[in-house]
Amino acid sequence: MRGLTRWFENAFGLNAGIHENILESLLLIAVLVLARIAVLGIIWRRFPDVRVRYTWRKTTTYVAVGLGLVGRIWFAGVSSVATFLGLLSAGLAIALKDLVANLAGWAFIVWRRPFRSVTGSRSPSTRGT
């Protein structure tokens, strides 16, 4: 394995860390593709309905891509930044909850116009006698 790593370093100019990340990424992609094929094979045998098959195929694709494991291999420091941003946004939401609620109410009134008057209609009290 050491000889393969040295060959990679000499041939492509990549250090050992990047070499390991590439191998881990390729291995993970292969495992996810094989798992998806296995799950879809089971679904194809059990469910003849085309809609169910389509839903499962799309779901397995999104799950395989959405796992983000390849990104976690390459960007190890992202999890600490994501944790910080999550805690910061939660703290701001708690501290500014009245402001956020007021903005949401304003947006609802502007977009939905629940208090819009209908032209030409009058209530009985405004008719005059």
N, C-alpha and C positions, 0 to 999 in steps of 0.2 A: 504494500500500500504506500509505503514511503517513496518507493521508486516512481509510482504513478503520480504522486503529488509533485515530486521534483520535475518529472517530465512535463506536467501541466504548467508548472511555474516557468520552465524554460521555453516551452512551445508557445504559450499564450501570454506570458507575462503576468499571470495571475498569482496572487499569494495563496497560501494554504487555506486561509479563512474563506475566501471567495470560492475556492475549489470545493470545500466542504458544503458551503451553502448551495452551490449548483447541484451537487450530488443529492443532498437532502431534498431539494426542491423537486428534482426529477423523480426521486423515489416516492415522495408524497403524491405527486401528480399521478404516477402509475397506480398507486394504491387506491386513490380516489376514483380513477377511471374503472379499475377492476371492481370496486365496491358498487359503483353505479351500474355497471353491466350486470352484476349478480342480482341486485335489487330489481332492476327492470326485467330480467329474465323470470324472476318469481312472479312479478306483477303480470307479465304477458301471459303466463300459464294460468293464472287464477282469475283474471278479469278480462272477459271478452269485449267489454264496453270500451269504445274508442275514447270517450271523454275521460274515463278513469285513467286509461293509459297515458293520455296527453297530460293530465294533471300530475301524475307520478313522474313522468319524464321531465317536465318543467321543474317540479319540486326538487328532484334529485340533482338537477343541474344547478339550481340556485343554492342548494345546500353545499354542494361540492365547491362551488366558487365562493360562496359566502363564508365559508369557514375561515378564510383568511389565514390559513396556516402558513402558506408560502410567505406572506407578508411578515408574519411573526418570525420566520426564520431570518429574513433579511433585515428587519428593523426591530431589534430587540428593545430599543429605548422608547418605542411608541406607546407601550402599555403604561409607562409612568406618566407620559404627557397626557394620554387619554384619561387616566385617573385624575390628574390635576384639573383638567378642563371640566370633567364631570362634577367634581366637588365644587369648583368655582361656579359653574352654572346653577347647581342646586342651591348654593349659598345666596347667590344673587336672586334667584326665584323666591326664596323665603324672605329675604330682606325687602324685596320690591314687589311683594304679592299684591298690594293694593294698586300700585301703578299698572302692573300687568293685567289685573282684573278690569281696571278702568279702560285700558287700551283695547282689551278684548270686547268689552261692552260697546265702546265707540265703533269698533270695526263692524260689529253685528248691526248696529243701528245704521251705519252708512251703507253697508252692502245689502241688507235685507229690507230696509225701510219699513219696520213694523208699525210706525206711527204715521204713515202717509195718509193724508186725507183724500177722500174720493171726491172729485169735482162734481158739483151739482147736487150733492146730498146734504141735507140739513137735519139737525135734530129738531124734535117738536118744540123745544124750549126756545129756539131762536127764530121762530116764524113771525112772531109779533101777533098782536091781537086785534 
